[in-house]
Amino acid sequence: MTRLILTDANVLDGENPGRRATVVVNGERIEAVCEGVFDARPGDRVVALGGRTVMPGMVQAHFHASYWDAGGVRPLGLEVPPSQTVLRAAANFRKALGCGFTATIGGGCPHAIDPAMKAAIAEGSAIGPRIMAGSRDISSTGHSGDMSYPAYMEIGARGGVHIADGPGEVRKAVRMESKDGAEIVKLFATRGHGTGGTGAEWDMSRDEISAAVEAATERGIKTRAHVASRDAVLFCIDAGVHIIDHGDGFDEACIDRILTRGAYLTPSLYFPWRMMQIAPGIPYTDAMKPEFEAMARILPIANQAGVKLLTGDDFGARGVDHGTYAEELILYVEKCGIPALDVIRWATRNGAEAMGMGDSTGTIAAGKLADLLVVDGDPSADITVLRDKANLHAILLGGAAIKDELDQLARPAH
């Protein structure tokens, strides 16, 4: 088998600052990462990178595959026929992969699209990233998603919304989503963070949240929760929710609690920041400003304390296009003061660990899957190089080339 040998690389392994080394890919895995001279065999493909960066593929940890200019008053997931929604989702999965995100964690989707796409990729009928399949949004009657259309419409097909009232119904809803292939179930615990209302308004009771986590654990799957208040964050952490989405109101007490319980936090600050740029001075965006500023202040403290942070946002919502994923990473560096290397760690190692794949991918080491990017420039020195897809000379998924422009590297690196 032909090996790919990447010499003179700036290796960002997902944990440490870059170092000059050679990365050897053999089949779907990394065979070796070594400094100094590496002896090639006849038939090996040797590419001198001239200091360009090799880093792990990134993870979109809050991925709405079906979002396509989503927003407004309409049943989420029923904007167009299911067949068209599936085609949109397939295009968005492919777009994420083309932007260097070799894995996604579902943040909510209709029609069991995440499980279907994962199965299609496995059988070879579609191309896409590794997927931790999400579910429909589980919450109570009249929750923020359910309020996207009036009751008189009597919508029978719920699309992306799964209504469940009381612990018994919530348990059944989780089991149904698991039956349909979900590996992580989305709960709408509170309102707020762009959905209308505030995080102080709970859309699920404490008993319902606990029942959801218990049912998911029984089925061997995970939960994530849309949470936008301090008290709800603390409760969801204690209840065993795997991923806290947004986490408005996050403070030092939340830091202590999440470190004890080991949950993950996806702050997803790009969406509110973008809304504030698009439509400043209106009640909708004015309500976002204090929460955004508070989270921007606490994130460096949480990061320094070791909170397991993830990248991923509501891409595909109106004004926040799929394919602009790097803007979120840039925001954390430029607006929140997080070191670029740490944000890269959120997007690589942390994301893989949240998927339960930390032993297989997310870092660069011998034996790991070759989910790799070759980048023109050093993202740990200038995170903005990830903004331009032209800077991605290669994207490998399990050693298979999704993009391969390595033969064009005669010109000097940036």
Salt bridges, closest charged atoms under 4 A:
ASP8 OD1 - ARG20 NH1 2.48
ASP13 OD2 - ARG19 NH1 3.80
GLU15 OE2 - ARG349 NH1 3.76
GLU28 OE2 - ARG29 NE 3.79
GLU31 OE2 - ARG3 NH1 2.74
GLU35 OE2 - ARG19 NE 3.34
ASP44 OD2 - ARG3 NH2 2.70
ASP69 OD1 - ARG318 NE 3.50
ASP146 OD1 - ARG158 NH1 2.86
GLU177 OE2 - ARG136 NE 2.85
GLU177 OE2 - HIS162 ND1 2.67
GLU183 OE2 - LYS118 NZ 2.68
ASP203 OD1 - ARG191 NE 2.94
GLU214 OE1 - ARG171 NH2 3.24
GLU218 OE1 - ARG175 NH2 3.39
ASP231 OD1 - ARG230 NH1 3.40
ASP238 OD2 - ARG257 NH1 2.54
ASP245 OD1 - HIS62 ND1 3.08
ASP245 OD1 - ARG224 NH2 2.71
ASP248 OD1 - HIS193 ND1 3.20
ASP251 OD2 - ARG230 NE 2.49
ASP314 OD1 - HIS62 NE2 2.94
ASP314 OD1 - HIS64 NE2 3.02
GLU327 OE2 - ARG387 NE 2.73
ASP342 OD1 - ARG345 NH1 2.85
GLU353 OE2 - ARG349 NE 4.00
ASP371 OD2 - ARG130 NE 2.72
ASP376 OD1 - ARG52 NE 3.60
ASP376 OD2 - HIS393 NE2 3.33
ASP376 OD2 - ARG411 NH1 3.06
ASP376 OD2 - HIS414 NE2 3.80
ASP404 OD2 - ARG45 NH1 2.70
ASP407 OD1 - ARG45 NH2 3.03
